[in-house]
């Protein structure tokens, strides 16, 4: 056998051995496991997400002094809760702002106007009067109560005779002594307010602006008396049933019809003023026919000797006359 033949036979033998080994490995190896592709998992919420808080903010710029409308507010989610903020519009709508609030800025308690002035209704003014245990119904008055105000005039140089009558009906008490309506409203707070009224020296009342003049006159010239009333009692005096009081200032003669219609508005009536003579209901409040029938002093008497007794001046528009009484 030639040398080439021997090498070829050896190579075939080696190849046969290798193929046998491979065949053996394939025979004893485990079958491959086919793994199905995993379905995509739904995203999970992050466990470390920061909490959010509902915050009441302005939807537009709000000016100081303006009333807050419902459409100017909305609740948004913030990562922090502002101090003294609100989570809803309850108790905020209709309030007045102390300072400007920008769009998107949270509404806080500090932005809202507070104090006794916010408890006044339109057309009212807060007036303080002196009180004691008699005037103040034995200091049983507490803020929020309603009282009737009576006044008494003693006979004097300007007053014909002693008189007393109801001055104002159903006047709300804003403050009495150190207690006020903007204090605590709980049962404990009401008890504390009752204690603060003992020994009070002043009371603050909510008075219509057109009735402030008469209250100040009554304080200066007479004595006041509070009469505590049931808050559900709606009975009040009807001023239209009695003679109309004339103001201190007479209206101008050249007013238009529209201007004349504004004479009796509360602010204009307050500006026109009131007088003690009107307040004590003397001859100037009598019907014009009665006042006109009062004889005037004679010319001789007027020029030579002073009239006996007292005189009063009756003013009707631009005309005036002095008559004795």
DRENGUBA-919703 format. One record per residue (C-alpha): residue number from 0; x, y, z. Coordinates in steps of 0.2 Angstrom, whole numbers, plus 5000, padded with zeros to 4 digits. Layout:
BEGIN
NODE   mikol     xx     yy     zz
NODE     NUM      X      Y      Z
...
//
This chain:
BEGIN
NODE   mikol     xx     yy     zz
NODE       0   5000   5000   5000
NODE       1   5007   5017   4995
NODE       2   5011   5031   5007
NODE       3   4997   5042   5000
NODE       4   4984   5028   5003
NODE       5   4989   5027   5021
NODE       6   4987   5045   5025
NODE       7   4970   5045   5016
NODE       8   4964   5030   5027
NODE       9   4970   5039   5042
NODE      10   4961   5055   5038
NODE      11   4945   5046   5035
NODE      12   4947   5037   5052
NODE      13   4949   5053   5061
NODE      14   4934   5061   5052
NODE      15   4924   5045   5057
NODE      16   4929   5047   5075
NODE      17   4924   5066   5075
NODE      18   4907   5062   5067
NODE      19   4904   5049   5080
NODE      20   4907   5060   5094
NODE      21   4896   5073   5087
NODE      22   4882   5061   5084
NODE      23   4884   5055   5102
NODE      24   4883   5073   5109
NODE      25   4867   5076   5099
NODE      26   4860   5060   5105
NODE      27   4862   5063   5123
NODE      28   4859   5082   5124
NODE      29   4841   5088   5130
NODE      30   4829   5095   5118
NODE      31   4829   5114   5117
NODE      32   4815   5123   5127
NODE      33   4805   5135   5116
NODE      34   4800   5150   5127
NODE      35   4786   5161   5121
NODE      36   4789   5180   5121
NODE      37   4782   5188   5137
NODE      38   4768   5200   5135
NODE      39   4772   5218   5139
NODE      40   4767   5223   5157
NODE      41   4756   5237   5160
NODE      42   4765   5252   5168
NODE      43   4764   5253   5186
NODE      44   4761   5268   5196
NODE      45   4777   5275   5204
NODE      46   4776   5271   5223
NODE      47   4787   5286   5226
NODE      48   4776   5299   5217
NODE      49   4773   5315   5228
NODE      50   4756   5319   5234
NODE      51   4746   5334   5228
NODE      52   4734   5346   5237
NODE      53   4718   5355   5231
NODE      54   4722   5374   5231
NODE      55   4709   5388   5227
NODE      56   4717   5400   5215
NODE      57   4711   5415   5205
NODE      58   4707   5412   5186
NODE      59   4711   5431   5182
NODE      60   4719   5446   5190
NODE      61   4708   5452   5205
NODE      62   4709   5471   5211
NODE      63   4710   5476   5229
NODE      64   4694   5481   5236
NODE      65   4684   5471   5223
NODE      66   4671   5457   5227
NODE      67   4676   5439   5223
NODE      68   4665   5431   5210
NODE      69   4662   5412   5208
NODE      70   4669   5412   5190
NODE      71   4685   5420   5196
NODE      72   4690   5405   5206
NODE      73   4695   5387   5203
NODE      74   4703   5373   5212
NODE      75   4720   5366   5205
NODE      76   4732   5353   5212
NODE      77   4748   5359   5219
NODE      78   4762   5349   5226
NODE      79   4761   5360   5242
NODE      80   4747   5367   5252
NODE      81   4749   5386   5255
NODE      82   4747   5392   5273
NODE      83   4730   5398   5277
NODE      84   4724   5393   5259
NODE      85   4707   5387   5254
NODE      86   4702   5370   5246
NODE      87   4685   5376   5240
NODE      88   4676   5392   5235
NODE      89   4664   5390   5250
NODE      90   4665   5405   5261
NODE      91   4676   5415   5249
NODE      92   4663   5420   5235
NODE      93   4656   5437   5239
NODE      94   4671   5442   5250
NODE      95   4681   5458   5247
NODE      96   4700   5458   5244
NODE      97   4712   5468   5255
NODE      98   4725   5468   5241
NODE      99   4728   5463   5222
NODE     100   4728   5445   5218
NODE     101   4737   5440   5202
NODE     102   4730   5426   5190
NODE     103   4735   5409   5196
NODE     104   4739   5416   5213
NODE     105   4731   5406   5228
NODE     106   4717   5414   5238
NODE     107   4722   5415   5257
NODE     108   4714   5421   5272
NODE     109   4726   5435   5273
NODE     110   4720   5442   5256
NODE     111   4702   5444   5262
NODE     112   4696   5459   5271
NODE     113   4691   5456   5289
NODE     114   4685   5467   5303
NODE     115   4669   5474   5309
NODE     116   4667   5484   5292
NODE     117   4664   5468   5283
NODE     118   4648   5465   5294
NODE     119   4640   5481   5288
NODE     120   4627   5480   5275
NODE     121   4627   5493   5260
NODE     122   4621   5510   5266
NODE     123   4625   5507   5284
NODE     124   4638   5515   5295
NODE     125   4646   5509   5312
NODE     126   4643   5522   5326
NODE     127   4649   5520   5344
NODE     128   4638   5526   5358
NODE     129   4642   5527   5377
NODE     130   4633   5514   5387
NODE     131   4631   5509   5406
NODE     132   4621   5496   5415
NODE     133   4605   5506   5412
NODE     134   4607   5512   5394
NODE     135   4614   5494   5390
NODE     136   4599   5484   5397
NODE     137   4609   5479   5412
NODE     138   4624   5474   5401
NODE     139   4614   5459   5394
NODE     140   4617   5465   5376
NODE     141   4629   5454   5366
NODE     142   4636   5457   5349
NODE     143   4624   5452   5335
NODE     144   4608   5457   5346
NODE     145   4595   5469   5339
NODE     146   4589   5483   5350
NODE     147   4577   5498   5349
NODE     148   4584   5515   5353
NODE     149   4573   5526   5363
NODE     150   4578   5544   5367
NODE     151   4573   5557   5380
NODE     152   4574   5576   5380
NODE     153   4572   5586   5396
NODE     154   4564   5603   5395
NODE     155   4577   5617   5392
NODE     156   4581   5633   5383
NODE     157   4578   5625   5366
NODE     158   4566   5612   5371
NODE     159   4548   5616   5375
NODE     160   4544   5601   5386
NODE     161   4551   5584   5392
NODE     162   4548   5571   5379
NODE     163   4553   5553   5375
NODE     164   4550   5542   5359
NODE     165   4557   5528   5349
NODE     166   4571   5535   5338
NODE     167   4577   5520   5328
NODE     168   4570   5502   5326
NODE     169   4579   5485   5325
NODE     170   4597   5492   5326
NODE     171   4610   5478   5325
NODE     172   4624   5478   5338
NODE     173   4641   5475   5331
NODE     174   4651   5477   5347
NODE     175   4648   5479   5365
NODE     176   4662   5482   5376
NODE     177   4677   5471   5371
NODE     178   4666   5458   5362
NODE     179   4662   5460   5344
NODE     180   4653   5450   5330
NODE     181   4670   5445   5322
NODE     182   4674   5435   5338
NODE     183   4671   5417   5341
NODE     184   4654   5411   5337
NODE     185   4654   5394   5347
NODE     186   4645   5391   5363
NODE     187   4660   5394   5373
NODE     188   4664   5410   5363
NODE     189   4646   5417   5366
NODE     190   4649   5414   5385
NODE     191   4665   5423   5384
NODE     192   4657   5437   5374
NODE     193   4644   5438   5388
NODE     194   4657   5440   5401
NODE     195   4666   5454   5391
NODE     196   4651   5465   5390
NODE     197   4650   5467   5409
NODE     198   4656   5484   5413
NODE     199   4656   5490   5395
NODE     200   4657   5508   5392
NODE     201   4654   5509   5373
NODE     202   4643   5499   5360
NODE     203   4645   5500   5341
NODE     204   4629   5500   5331
NODE     205   4625   5497   5312
NODE     206   4615   5513   5308
NODE     207   4608   5518   5291
NODE     208   4618   5533   5285
NODE     209   4602   5544   5283
NODE     210   4599   5541   5302
NODE     211   4616   5544   5309
NODE     212   4613   5563   5311
NODE     213   4598   5560   5322
NODE     214   4607   5548   5333
NODE     215   4622   5560   5335
NODE     216   4609   5574   5340
NODE     217   4601   5563   5352
NODE     218   4617   5558   5360
NODE     219   4622   5577   5361
NODE     220   4606   5584   5367
NODE     221   4597   5570   5376
NODE     222   4598   5552   5383
NODE     223   4597   5536   5375
NODE     224   4590   5519   5381
NODE     225   4593   5502   5373
NODE     226   4578   5490   5372
NODE     227   4583   5472   5369
NODE     228   4572   5464   5356
NODE     229   4568   5447   5349
NODE     230   4579   5444   5333
NODE     231   4563   5436   5325
NODE     232   4553   5451   5329
NODE     233   4551   5461   5312
NODE     234   4540   5475   5319
NODE     235   4548   5492   5315
NODE     236   4541   5510   5315
NODE     237   4534   5516   5298
NODE     238   4541   5534   5296
NODE     239   4531   5538   5281
NODE     240   4515   5539   5292
NODE     241   4522   5555   5301
NODE     242   4526   5573   5296
NODE     243   4542   5573   5285
NODE     244   4557   5582   5293
NODE     245   4565   5596   5283
NODE     246   4584   5595   5281
NODE     247   4596   5609   5287
NODE     248   4602   5612   5270
NODE     249   4589   5617   5257
NODE     250   4591   5610   5239
NODE     251   4596   5622   5225
NODE     252   4582   5630   5215
NODE     253   4589   5626   5198
NODE     254   4589   5607   5200
NODE     255   4583   5597   5186
NODE     256   4569   5584   5188
NODE     257   4582   5570   5188
NODE     258   4593   5579   5202
NODE     259   4577   5582   5212
NODE     260   4574   5564   5212
NODE     261   4591   5561   5220
NODE     262   4588   5573   5234
NODE     263   4581   5559   5245
NODE     264   4594   5546   5243
NODE     265   4602   5541   5259
NODE     266   4619   5549   5257
NODE     267   4611   5565   5251
NODE     268   4599   5565   5265
NODE     269   4613   5563   5277
NODE     270   4622   5577   5269
NODE     271   4607   5589   5270
NODE     272   4608   5586   5289
NODE     273   4595   5587   5303
NODE     274   4592   5599   5318
NODE     275   4587   5597   5336
NODE     276   4571   5608   5332
NODE     277   4566   5594   5319
NODE     278   4571   5580   5331
NODE     279   4560   5586   5345
NODE     280   4545   5587   5334
NODE     281   4540   5605   5337
NODE     282   4530   5617   5326
NODE     283   4541   5614   5310
NODE     284   4535   5597   5309
NODE     285   4517   5602   5309
NODE     286   4507   5603   5293
NODE     287   4510   5619   5283
NODE     288   4492   5625   5285
NODE     289   4494   5625   5304
NODE     290   4511   5634   5304
NODE     291   4504   5647   5291
NODE     292   4490   5651   5303
NODE     293   4502   5656   5317
NODE     294   4502   5675   5318
NODE     295   4518   5684   5315
NODE     296   4524   5698   5326
NODE     297   4518   5715   5322
NODE     298   4529   5727   5313
NODE     299   4529   5739   5327
NODE     300   4533   5726   5340
NODE     301   4547   5719   5329
NODE     302   4555   5736   5326
NODE     303   4553   5744   5344
NODE     304   4552   5730   5357
NODE     305   4558   5712   5357
NODE     306   4545   5699   5356
NODE     307   4540   5690   5372
NODE     308   4544   5672   5374
NODE     309   4554   5661   5362
NODE     310   4554   5661   5343
NODE     311   4558   5648   5330
NODE     312   4562   5650   5312
NODE     313   4551   5640   5300
NODE     314   4559   5637   5283
NODE     315   4549   5631   5268
NODE     316   4561   5629   5253
NODE     317   4568   5647   5250
NODE     318   4556   5656   5261
NODE     319   4557   5658   5280
NODE     320   4548   5666   5294
NODE     321   4550   5668   5313
NODE     322   4536   5665   5324
NODE     323   4534   5665   5343
NODE     324   4530   5650   5353
//
